[in-house]
Amino acid sequence: MGVMVWLASDLMFFAGLFAAYFTIQNVTDAQAAATGAMPLFEWGHSLQNLPFSVVNTTILVASSFTCQMAVFAAHRRQVSRVGSLVNIGSWGMREWWVLTIVMGSVFIGGQVYEYATLFSEGLAIYTNAYGSVFYLATGFHGIHVLGGIIAMMFVLGRTYMAQTFTHEQYVSTECVSYYWHFVDVVWVALFSVIYILPLFIY
């Protein structure tokens, strides 16, 4: 219950970022229409590598499924695999957790690459209002992904330190999965607003 209340409060934080994004977009679009210039958000969107972002997003969304498979394994009290590593049907919580951590890390790496590319093209957090809201929204989400990876590593480490898989460990696994699913859903919303919606506006 505590995790759900915390996630609800975190949702309000992201709601504020969405509100800032749409407010700044409306104001700058009106200014561009009055002067006949290119809208600031249209310029910012033109710098984005959409195919790359789609692949990166797919990896993060797929990690939500591997995360849930880890929860299912924990529910069965299957901590580790019972067969060959190549037989994913025999995987336990650890194997699914490690795969989820890897996928989350790949997403973070992709985001760092995207930031470096945008920075080289002249878009930094201090460049203009679009740069500020873009890096704040996606950057704070990236920090959340990193926090989820650390939490999974902590829960994974406990399975190696403990003699038996306890009910408390299962609860920790499920709570971390709630957080990870939340992070994925928020990213889908951010991706839709920042990367997809401008395709239909400009």
Salt bridges, closest charged atoms under 4 A:
ASP10 OD2 - HIS144 NE2 2.66
